[in-house]
Amino acid sequence: MSKVGALVLLGLIAASLAFPMALAQPSSQANVEAVFDSIVSNLRGLLAYLESVNPAEAAKYREAFEKAISKIEEARGRARADPEGALREALKAQSEAARGAAGLLKTLNVTAPPGLIVALEVKLRMVEELNATIQYLKSFNVTVDPEAETILEATKTKILELKTGLAQGFLNATQVATQLVNVNKNISTVKVLIAKSKCEWVKVQAVNAVARGLASLTAKHGREALDLEKLGPEALSEVEAVLRLPEEVEKVLGVKLPPAFKCNLTPLLEEHGVKLEPGFLGKLIAKLAVGNRSKLLEVIGEIRKCIVQPLIASEANLEKILGIAREHIEKAKSVAEEARKAEELKTVKTLEVRIEVFPRVQKGEEVVNIGTLTLGETVQVKVIEARAEGGLKIMANGVLTLKGEKQTYEINMPCMADVDMRCARIQAIIQGYDQPMRIEPGVYSATLKISWEARGVGVLILKIIIETSG
């Protein structure tokens, strides 16, 4: 066999055994079908070539090839529910059949026109699969070197020219085989360019895995997936699995998920003596429901956020993610929309407070009666402006008290004003001040106590808003 023939042979065997780049993440269900078609076509083309050059020997492999194709078609039937698993099965069947025929392939002269036609068809499908991979990555804003698409387009044109030249007699087998070496180099170059985006690519896979878990959960339980107190043990177990999914996905794929797709519940659970293990939600709810209802609502709010945030973040791309049935997508979008509305804050009170500081009075306290507020599932107080007039230097702390029929809540507001004076506060996140605090919905009487220290004379002006959601 000539040196050129050996190179073509190696390329032909590699194409029969290789894992097409597009298989890792096809861009749509249509692309999944195209990949299955490509695998079957590869095997049928290889078998046809063997039969055309050595019918007697090829007959020994026909049964194995037909069994492999049958397995691939069975896997195709499972592709909608589990595309990655189905594609792996198909590739395994393809590889086993092709390896079985490898011994026969080595005895053949693949520089003969029938072999070159098969090789060119294989290369053309590889180009199409690589291009599908690039389009998929781009749809998720993964940057791929633009040179990759340029090379693929030129390579596709070259393959079509070689096929035409061989079929019409303008090129002989040696000329085509020689140029196939350059085609292989181009394909290898594109694979390298795509591989440079591997980290981002794997991150997309991780995000998709989390999105699939959320879509499945919300499709089964709807809005109740977020109302943890209403769920039974089995449903709570499913919620727990989704909450642990980001951490498991990170371990398996070796990447860090974007912040919107991950939250760390361990500190919150440890605060209440509960570990992140099977059954933790039931234990937590049972523990807090009796002794501290307001704390339970606060904790559930944090857990809900761990479900809501990635669901909302996934919403725009759900349709691109394989393995999610249409009805699951619609249900997940509906739940995401409801969750977004529930989490949106609306202002229920805006107030302006003026504190006058007189000579020789350097400390003081003001109590502001805010009045009655109707609040939903959360509350947050924010200082949107703090300024001083007359050269006054001042720092102030506050406490907002909400007194309801059943519950009373206090929200500490350290360093609510700090004008040219040092003000130290703890770095921990304060519920109701740094972020919304879960409360029992209802009507509350609100008061704000402000304690201050100052130097000089003047007026402190505070603009404050109180927001609620749900």
C-alpha positions in Angstrom: 0.0 0.0 0.0 1.3 3.5 -0.8 2.1 6.1 1.8 -0.8 8.2 0.6 -3.1 5.2 0.7 -2.1 4.5 4.3 -2.9 8.1 5.3 -6.3 7.8 3.7 -6.9 4.5 5.4 -6.1 5.9 8.8 -8.4 8.8 8.2 -11.2 6.5 7.1 -10.9 4.3 10.2 -10.6 7.4 12.5 -13.8 8.9 11.0 -15.6 5.6 11.6 -14.6 5.5 15.3 -14.4 9.2 16.3 -16.8 10.9 18.6 -18.2 13.7 16.4 -17.7 17.1 18.2 -21.4 18.0 17.6 -22.5 15.0 19.7 -21.5 16.6 22.9 -24.1 19.4 22.6 -26.2 19.5 19.4 -28.0 22.7 18.8 -31.5 21.3 18.6 -33.6 18.1 18.4 -33.3 18.3 14.6 -29.5 18.2 15.0 -29.7 15.1 17.2 -31.6 13.4 14.4 -29.0 14.5 11.9 -26.2 13.1 14.1 -28.0 9.7 14.3 -28.5 9.8 10.5 -24.8 10.5 10.1 -23.8 7.6 12.3 -26.0 5.1 10.5 -24.9 6.5 7.1 -21.2 6.1 8.1 -21.7 2.5 8.9 -23.8 1.7 5.8 -21.3 3.6 3.6 -18.4 1.7 5.1 -20.2 -1.7 4.6 -21.1 -0.8 1.0 -17.5 0.1 0.4 -16.3 -3.2 1.9 -18.7 -5.2 -0.3 -17.7 -3.3 -3.4 -14.0 -4.2 -3.1 -14.2 -7.6 -1.3 -17.7 -9.1 -1.2 -16.6 -12.5 0.2 -14.8 -11.0 3.2 -17.4 -8.2 3.7 -20.2 -10.8 4.1 -18.7 -11.9 7.4 -19.3 -8.4 8.8 -22.8 -7.7 7.5 -24.6 -9.2 10.4 -22.5 -7.3 12.9 -23.1 -4.1 11.1 -26.9 -4.7 10.9 -27.0 -5.4 14.7 -25.0 -2.2 15.4 -27.5 -0.2 13.2 -30.4 -1.8 15.1 -28.9 -0.7 18.4 -28.4 2.8 17.1 -32.0 3.0 16.0 -33.1 1.8 19.5 -30.9 4.5 21.1 -32.5 7.1 18.7 -35.9 6.3 20.2 -34.6 7.3 23.7 -32.8 10.5 22.4 -35.6 12.9 23.3 -35.6 12.0 27.0 -31.8 11.4 27.4 -29.9 12.8 24.3 -26.4 12.4 25.8 -27.0 8.8 27.0 -28.6 7.8 23.7 -25.7 9.3 21.7 -23.1 7.5 23.8 -24.9 4.2 23.1 -25.0 4.9 19.4 -21.3 5.7 19.3 -20.4 2.6 21.2 -22.3 0.5 18.7 -20.7 2.3 15.8 -17.2 1.8 17.3 -17.7 -1.9 17.9 -18.8 -2.5 14.3 -16.1 -0.4 12.8 -13.4 -2.0 14.9 -14.6 -5.4 13.8 -13.9 -4.5 10.2 -10.6 -2.8 10.9 -8.6 -5.9 10.0 -10.3 -6.2 6.6 -9.8 -2.5 6.0 -6.1 -2.8 6.4 -5.9 -5.3 3.5 -7.7 -3.0 1.1 -6.5 -0.3 -1.3 -8.5 2.6 -0.1 -7.0 4.9 -2.7 -9.3 3.3 -5.2 -12.2 5.6 -6.1 -14.9 3.9 -4.1 -12.9 4.2 -0.9 -12.2 7.9 -1.6 -15.8 8.6 -2.2 -16.6 7.1 1.2 -13.8 9.1 2.9 -15.0 12.3 1.3 -18.5 11.7 2.5 -17.3 11.1 6.0 -15.2 14.3 6.0 -18.2 16.3 4.7 -20.3 15.0 7.6 -17.6 15.9 10.1 -17.5 19.4 8.7 -21.3 19.7 9.1 -21.2 18.4 12.7 -18.4 20.7 13.6 -20.3 23.7 12.2 -23.4 22.5 14.2 -21.3 22.5 17.4 -20.1 26.1 16.7 -23.6 27.3 16.1 -24.7 25.7 19.4 -21.9 27.3 21.4 -22.6 30.7 19.8 -26.3 30.4 20.7 -25.2 30.4 24.4 -22.8 33.3 23.9 -19.7 31.0 24.0 -17.0 32.7 22.0 -15.4 30.5 19.3 -12.5 31.8 17.2 -14.1 33.1 13.9 -11.3 31.5 12.0 -13.0 28.1 12.7 -16.0 28.9 10.6 -13.8 30.3 7.8 -11.7 27.1 7.7 -14.8 24.9 7.7 -16.4 26.8 4.8 -13.2 26.5 2.7 -12.9 22.8 3.7 -16.5 22.1 2.6 -15.9 23.7 -0.7 -12.6 21.7 -1.2 -14.4 18.4 -0.4 -17.2 19.1 -2.9 -14.6 20.0 -5.5 -12.7 16.7 -4.9 -15.9 14.7 -5.1 -16.8 16.4 -8.5 -13.3 16.0 -9.8 -13.1 12.3 -8.9 -16.6 11.5 -10.3 -16.0 13.4 -13.6 -12.5 12.2 -14.1 -10.7 15.5 -13.7 -8.8 14.2 -10.8 -7.2 10.8 -10.3 -7.2 8.8 -7.0 -3.6 9.9 -6.1 -4.4 13.6 -6.5 -7.6 13.3 -4.4 -5.8 11.2 -1.7 -3.0 13.8 -1.5 -5.5 16.7 -1.0 -7.4 14.7 1.6 -4.4 15.1 3.9 -4.9 18.9 3.9 -8.6 18.4 4.5 -7.7 16.3 7.6 -5.4 19.0 8.8 -8.1 21.7 8.5 -10.6 19.6 10.5 -8.0 19.0 13.2 -7.3 22.8 13.3 -11.0 23.5 13.8 -11.2 21.0 16.6 -8.3 22.7 18.3 -10.0 26.1 17.9 -13.2 24.8 19.4 -11.4 23.0 22.2 -10.1 26.4 23.3 -13.7 27.2 24.4 -13.9 24.0 26.4 -14.2 25.6 29.8 -17.1 27.8 28.7 -18.6 24.9 26.8 -18.6 22.7 29.9 -20.1 25.5 31.9 -23.0 25.6 29.5 -23.4 21.8 30.0 -23.5 22.4 33.7 -26.1 25.1 33.5 -28.2 22.9 31.2 -28.1 20.1 33.7 -29.4 22.4 36.4 -32.1 23.8 34.1 -33.3 20.3 33.2 -33.6 19.4 36.9 -35.6 22.5 37.6 -37.8 22.1 34.6 -38.6 18.5 35.6 -39.4 19.6 39.2 -41.7 22.5 38.2 -43.4 20.4 35.5 -44.4 17.9 38.1 -45.3 20.1 41.0 -45.9 23.5 39.4 -46.0 26.5 41.8 -46.2 24.2 44.8 -42.5 23.2 44.2 -41.8 26.6 45.8 -44.3 26.3 48.6 -42.3 23.9 50.7 -44.7 23.6 53.6 -47.4 22.2 51.3 -45.2 19.4 49.9 -45.2 15.8 51.1 -42.0 13.7 51.9 -41.6 12.4 48.3 -41.9 15.9 46.8 -39.6 17.4 49.4 -37.0 14.7 48.5 -37.3 15.8 44.9 -36.7 19.4 45.9 -33.7 18.4 47.9 -32.2 16.6 44.9 -32.6 19.7 42.8 -31.0 21.8 45.5 -28.0 19.5 45.7 -27.7 19.2 41.9 -25.5 22.3 41.3 -22.9 21.0 43.7 -23.0 17.5 42.1 -22.8 18.9 38.6 -19.7 21.1 39.5 -17.9 18.0 40.9 -18.7 15.9 37.9 -17.8 18.5 35.2 -15.1 20.3 37.2 -16.4 23.8 36.6 -17.8 26.6 38.7 -21.4 27.5 37.9 -22.4 31.2 37.4 -23.6 32.7 40.7 -27.3 32.7 39.5 -27.2 28.9 39.3 -25.8 28.2 42.7 -26.3 29.0 46.4 -24.7 27.6 49.5 -27.3 26.4 52.0 -24.8 24.9 54.4 -24.3 27.9 56.7 -28.1 28.5 57.0 -28.7 24.8 57.8 -25.8 24.6 60.3 -27.3 27.6 62.1 -30.3 25.4 62.9 -28.4 22.2 63.5 -29.3 20.5 60.2 -27.0 19.0 57.7 -27.3 19.1 53.9 -28.3 15.4 53.6 -31.4 13.4 52.5 -34.4 14.5 54.6 -32.9 17.9 55.6 -36.0 19.9 54.4 -38.4 17.8 56.4 -36.2 18.0 59.5 -35.8 21.8 59.2 -39.5 22.5 58.7 -40.5 20.3 61.5 -38.0 21.9 63.8 -38.9 25.5 63.1 -42.6 25.2 62.6 -43.3 24.7 66.3 -40.8 27.0 67.9 -40.1 29.9 65.6 -42.7 30.5 62.8 -41.1 33.8 61.6 -37.7 32.1 61.4 -39.2 29.3 59.4 -40.6 31.7 56.9 -37.2 33.4 56.6 -35.4 30.1 56.1 -38.0 28.9 53.5 -37.5 32.2 51.7 -33.8 31.6 51.4 -34.4 28.1 50.1 -37.0 29.3 47.6 -34.4 31.7 46.3 -32.1 28.8 45.6 -34.8 27.4 43.4 -36.2 30.6 41.9 -32.9 32.3 40.8 -31.6 29.5 38.5 -35.2 28.9 37.2 -35.5 32.6 36.1 -31.9 32.6 34.8 -32.7 29.5 32.7 -36.0 30.8 31.3 -34.7 32.5 28.2 -32.7 29.4 27.1 -35.0 26.5 28.1 -36.1 25.9 24.5 -32.5 25.4 23.4 -31.8 22.7 26.0 -32.2 19.1 24.8 -34.0 16.6 27.0 -36.8 19.0 28.1 -40.2 18.1 26.8 -42.3 21.0 25.4 -44.9 20.7 28.2 -42.0 20.9 30.8 -40.7 24.1 29.2 -44.1 25.8 29.2 -44.7 24.8 32.9 -41.2 25.9 33.9 -41.7 29.3 32.2 -45.0 29.8 33.9 -43.5 29.0 37.3 -40.6 31.3 36.6 -42.9 34.1 35.7 -45.0 33.6 38.9 -41.8 33.4 41.0 -40.5 36.6 39.4 -43.7 38.5 40.3 -43.6 37.1 43.8 -40.0 38.3 44.3 -40.5 41.7 42.8 -40.5 44.4 45.5 -43.1 47.3 45.4 -42.9 50.4 47.5 -45.5 50.7 50.2 -44.2 53.8 52.0 -41.9 56.7 51.2 -40.9 59.1 54.0 -38.5 62.0 54.6 -37.1 62.5 58.0 -35.4 65.8 59.1 -33.2 65.9 62.2 -32.1 69.3 63.4 -28.9 69.4 65.5 -28.5 72.4 67.8 -25.4 73.8 69.6 -24.1 71.7 72.5 -26.4 68.8 71.6 -24.2 66.1 70.2 -26.3 63.0 70.7 -30.0 62.3 70.3 -32.8 60.0 69.4 -35.9 60.4 67.2 -38.9 58.2 67.0 -41.0 58.4 63.8 -44.5 57.0 63.7 -44.9 55.7 60.2 -48.4 54.4 60.6 -50.1 51.3 59.2 -48.6 49.2 56.5 -50.1 46.3 54.6 -47.3 43.9 53.8 -46.9 40.7 51.7 -44.4 37.9 52.1 -41.3 40.0 52.5 -40.3 43.4 53.7 -37.2 45.6 53.1 -36.4 49.1 54.3 -33.9 51.2 52.3 -32.2 54.5 52.8 -32.1 56.1 49.4 -30.6 59.4 50.4 -28.7 60.7 53.5 -27.3 64.2 53.4 -26.5 67.0 55.8 -26.8 70.8 55.5 -25.0 73.5 57.3 -21.6 71.8 57.6 -23.0 69.1 60.0 -21.1 65.9 60.6 -23.3 63.1 61.7 -23.8 59.3 61.9 -27.1 57.6 62.6 -28.4 54.1 63.3 -32.0 53.0 63.1 -34.5 50.3 64.2 -37.7 49.7 62.2 -40.4 48.0 64.3 -43.3 46.2 62.7 -46.1 45.2 65.1 -48.8 42.9 63.8 -51.6 41.1 65.3 -49.6 37.9 65.8 -46.0 38.8 65.1 -43.6 41.6 65.8 -40.5 42.2 63.7 -37.5 44.4 64.3 -35.1 45.4 61.5 -31.8 46.9 62.5 -30.4 49.6 60.3 -26.8 50.3 61.3 -25.0 53.2 59.7 -28.2 54.4 57.9 -26.5 57.8 57.7 -22.8 58.5 57.7 -21.8 62.1 56.8 -18.1 62.8 57.4 -18.0 60.6 60.5 -16.8 57.1 61.0 -19.5 54.5 61.4 -18.7 50.8 62.0 -21.2 48.0 61.3 -21.1 44.2 61.3 -20.4 42.7 57.9 -23.1 40.0 58.1 -26.1 40.4 55.8 -29.1 41.9 57.8 -32.5 40.6 56.9 -34.9 43.3 56.0 -32.1 45.9 55.5 -29.5 44.4 53.2 -32.1 42.0 51.6 -35.8 41.2 51.9 -36.9 39.5 55.0 -39.7 36.9 55.0 -42.7 37.8 57.2 -46.2 36.7 57.8 -48.4 38.7 55.3 -50.7 41.1 57.1 -51.3 44.6 58.5 -48.6 46.1 60.7 -48.1 49.3 62.8 -44.7 50.7 61.9 -42.3 52.9 63.9 -38.7 54.0 63.2 -36.3 54.9 66.0 -33.2 56.8 65.0 -30.2 57.2 67.3 -27.5 59.7 66.2 -24.2 61.3 67.1 -23.1 64.6 65.6 -20.5 67.4 65.4 -21.5 70.9 64.6 -24.9 72.4 63.8 -27.3 71.7 60.9 -29.9 69.4 59.5 -29.8 65.7 58.5 -32.2 64.8 55.8 -33.1 61.1 55.3 -35.2 59.7 52.5 -36.4 56.2 53.2 -38.6 53.7 51.4 -40.2 50.5 52.7 -40.8 47.7 50.1 -42.8 44.5 50.1 -43.4 41.6 47.8 -46.0 38.8 47.3 
